[in-house]
Amino acid sequence: MHCAPALLLALGLFAFSATNAADDYVFSYSTAPYVPLVDPIVVVTDEEFNGTYRYVPIGFYFDYWGDSNTIFTFNTHGYCAFGFAPNYGFYPFNVGLVGIGDSQVGYVQDLSGGPGHGILKVEWKHVGFYSYPSGEDHVSWQVWLYEGSNAVELHFGPSAIASGHYAGIFGSANGPQTEFIHPEGDGFYDLEGPADAPAAVYMPGENIFLQGYPGQGMVYRFMPTTSIGVAEVNGADQTMVLYPQPASTVLHVAHGDGSAISGRYTISDVAGHVVQHGRMSANGLDVSSLSVGTYILRTTEAGLTRQRRFVRAAR
């Protein structure tokens, strides 16, 4: 979909040029208790879910794809951007939302971490869908912006969406489209795969969607590579060892001391498409069904994302 503000949508400006490298951001997922905001500043009330834009102060300087901002912009349908005249931004989905009695959007500037560690938290609370306005289908989620690291997180709260309504709500029977877009439209990431273990694909050649909707407590994080160590970006982390190389049937994955790496994993081809995913196994990963070629393994363990290339060879 690659959605944008109304004017851009009306003009049909969906062209993107690949001027940004695919490793500008690293995507990871985790789980954490979902905590509704306490005494937020309410900027959208129940009757105001009509797609209009609102602006809130971030409270610190926040870099998004390298541009420094002090204003967070969003519309009531979940589209998020920056500044008073935004072009492109990000969203967990971008669909028509309606108030269902107690719906609201509010924010807090969490400065409890001290100077340099502020977090802007914006919450869409108990909102319904325009396609099914009875309120039976509803969601809550939050956007967190981190001072210093410039990370963006999507925190998913309680929800209830009938699977049979996915197509009418999201435009896909699989689930929502989640996008993270350069402010000038020069590049974007889409998420694909299971909602509880997705992978980010840089500028896919077609619309892709999540499978299912993220459960309560799911957290999606986009971290700029300038804010994290090389070990989390390009696979230079020598504490993750892959063998044998090349692999034909089983690929073993371990820390430098030989202990098994736990958590989730995804395997992508060089075009960024996820071809295999699941949980790590101490017995290694079965790669026998993969075509001969080069792949990228990403593991997520204790909040750390590691990435390394490997080659699948013929038997």
N, C-alpha and C positions, 0 to 999 in steps of 0.2 A: 504493500500500500504506500509506504513512504510518505505518510501524511504530513501536511504543512498547514499553516494558517489559511483561512478561507480564501483570501485573494490568490494565493499560490495554487490552491486546489482548483479554483475557478479557471485559472490560466493553463492548468494541466502541466505544471512544471515538475516533471518527475525525472528529469535527466540528472545523472550523477557522473562525475568524472573522478577517476581513481587517483587523485593527487595526494591522498594520505595513505601511508603504509598501513597494512592490516594489523600491525602490532602497536598502534597508537594507544590502545587500551587492552587490558587483560580482563577477561570476564571470569568470575567465579561464583559459586553458589554455596549456601550454607543454610543452617536453621538456627533460629533464636526465638525465644518467647516473644509473642506480639503483645506490645503494651500500648493501649490507647493513650493518646495525648491527654495530659491533665491540664485543665483550664487553658485550652488554646485560645489564641486570638482568632475568632471566627470571621472569615472573609466571604464565605458563600453560605447562605441559609437554604433551607429545604426547598423553597419555591423558586430558587434562582438557578437551577440546573438547566440552563438554556444554551450552553455552549459559549458564553461570553468569557472574556479574559479577565484575569485579576493579576495584580502585581503585589509582591511582598518584599520587604528588605531582607537580604540574606544575613546581614549582621557582620560580614567580613568579606574579604576579597576571595572570590571563587573562580578558578580557571576551568573553563569547559573547552576542550580541544584547543587549549592554548590561549583563549580569549578571557581576559579578566572581567568579572562581573560583580555587581553589588545588588542587582535586582533579579529575583526569580519570578518568572512569568508562567502562568498556566491557564488553561481553560477548564471549565467545569467537567468536560468529557475526558480529562486525564492527560491531555497533551501538555508537555512541560518544556520550557525554553528559558531564555535569559534576555534581559533588557526590555526596553519599552517598545521596540519594533523588531520582534524576533522573526527569524526565517524558519529554521528547523530546530528540532530538539529531540526529546525522547519520550517514550510512553510505555506503560505495561500493556496497554491496548488503547485504541482511540475510537470509541463508539459512543453513541448517544446515551447519556445518563439522565436519570430523573430522580427527584426527591421522592422519598416514600414515607414521609411523616416526620422523621428526625434526622434526615440527611444533612450533612454539612461538610465544608472544607475549612480547616483551621490550621494554624501553625504555632510553633514555639521555637525560640532561639535558645538552644541548650548550651549554656556556657559553663556547665558544671566541671568540664575538663580543664578549665583554666585558660589563660591567654594562649592563642595559637591552636586551640583544640575545640573550637566551637562546632556545633552541628545544627544546621537548619532542618527541622522536621516538619513536613507538611502532610496532613492526613485527610484522605477522602473517607468519610465515616458513614457506613450503612447507606450506600447509594444503590438505586435500582437502575434498570435498563429501559431505554425508550421502547425497544422492541417488545418487551414484556413488562409493562409498567405496574403490574399488580403488587409488586414488592416481594413475590415469592422468590424471585431471583435477585440476589443482592451481593455486594462485595464491600470490603474495606481494605485500604492499603495506605502506605506511607512512602514518601520520598525523603531520603536523608542526604544532605550535602555536607561533606566533611571539610573543615578548614585545614589547610596544610597539605593533606594528601590529595585533595580535590577529587576524592572518590564519590561516586553516585551509587546509592543503594535503593532498591525497591524492596520494601518489607510488606509481605502479604498477610492480611488479617483474616478474620472469619468470613466465610463466603458460602453461598448456596446457589448453584447454577445447575439446572437440569441439563444433562448431557444432550438431550434432544433439542435444546434451545441454542446450542453452540453456533450452529450455522446462521440462525436468525440474529444472534447477537454479534458474533465475531466475524461473520462472513466465511467461516470454515467450520466444518463438522468436527475438526480435530481439536481446536482450541484457539486462543488469542494469538495475534501477531504482536511481538514485542520488538521495538526498534530503538536504536541508539544512534543518532544521526549528527553528523558534522553541521555546525550552524549555517554554513553556506551550501550545504548539500553535496559536499565534495567526497563524501564517503559515509558508510553506515554499517552497523552490525544488526543482524537479525538473530533471534534465538530459535533453535529447533531441537527436537527430541522431547523426551518425557519432561513434564513440567517440574518434576522433582530432581532431575539431573540433566538440564539442558546444556547445549553448547552454543557458543556465538560463532556465526558465520559472517565473514566480511564480504559485503556486497554480493550476495547470492544472485544468480541469474534469474531467479523466479521468486514469487512470494512464498515464504515458508512460515509455518505456524507451529506453536507448541502443541504437544499432545496432552490434553487435559489442562486444567487450571491449577496454578500453584496453591498448595495447601497452606493452611494457617501456620505461620512461623517460617515460611520459606523466605529467603533473602537472596536477591540477585545483586551482585556488585560489579560495577565497571570502574576499574582503577587505571589511571593514566600510567603508562610505562615509565614516565619521568619520575614517578613517586615511589617506585618499588625497585627491588634489587634485580640484577640481571638473572638471578636464579629463578625468578618467578616469570620471566619473559621469554627468553630465547633458549632455554634448555642448557645453559652453561653450568647449571647446578651439578657438580660432580657427586653430590650425595644421592643422586638417582642413577642407578646403573641398569642398562638394558642389555640382555644377552639371551641367546647368541645373536650376533649381528653379521650377516642378515639372518632372519628367522624364517623358517618354513612352516612349522606347525605350532610351536609354543614359544611365546616371548616371556621371559622372566624379567620381573621388575623388582628392584630392591634398593634399599639405602646403601650408602657406601660401606657400611659395616656388615652388609649381608642380610639384615633384617628386612622383613616384608613391608612394603608400603601398603597402607590400608586406604579405605575411602572409595570414592567414585572415580571412574575414568571414562574418557571418550577417545576414540580413534577417528581422525579425520584424514581425508585424502588431501593432496596438495592444493586442491581448489577450495578447501575449507568445508567440504560436506562431511557430516558425521556418518561414518559407515559402521561403527560398532560402539557400544557403550554398556556400562554396567558397574558392578562392584569389583574391586581388586580381589585377586585370589592368591593365596600363598603358593598355589601350584602353578602359577603363571597364567598368561592369557592365551586362549586358543585363537590363533590368527590364520588358521588353515583355510578359512572360507574367503579370505581377502584375495583380491587379484594381486598378481606380482607387481610391485612398485614401491614407491616411497610414501610413508604415512607419518602423521604427527600424533604422538600419544600425550594426552594431558591428564594429570592426576590431581585430585583435590584432597588434601589431608590436613586436618587441623587448621583450616583456613588458608593454607599455602597451596598455590597452584604451581605445578611443575610441568615443563613441556620439553619433550625431546623427539627427535626424528628417529625413525627406524625403517629398515627395508625388509619387505616381505619377499622372499625368494621362492623359486619353484623347488619342489621336493627332489 
